[in-house]
Amino acid sequence: MSNLKKQQKLIIRLLLLIIPIVLITAWFLHDGGILSGYNFLYYWIWIIGFLTVFDAILIAIILYKNINRKNTREDNRIFYICTLLLTGSLLYFLINLN
């Protein structure tokens, strides 16, 4: 597989990560702001829920490719980035909950 095709796959996966988060943020900003009342709580619940589902899908892809013994270097990078984002957002949510 050429290097250009690998980069295109990486860009598509990163866009699939970023676009829904931007849409969730835009919806809550349109609905009255992120920091007002329950919107703050629901906003982080939606973000954490999306990142959890996205991470689970990436884990399934990585496991499927490992079963078929294909190269998973690009998938592992995205997986590690998503895991860090998920952990960071969860910690931020728990800190702000108190």
ABEGO torsion letter per residue (X at the ends): XBAAAAAAAAAAAAAAAAAAAAAAAAAAAAAGEAABEAAAAAAAAAAAAAAAAAAAAAAAAAAAAAAAGBBAAAAAAAAAAAAAAAAAAAAAAAAAAX
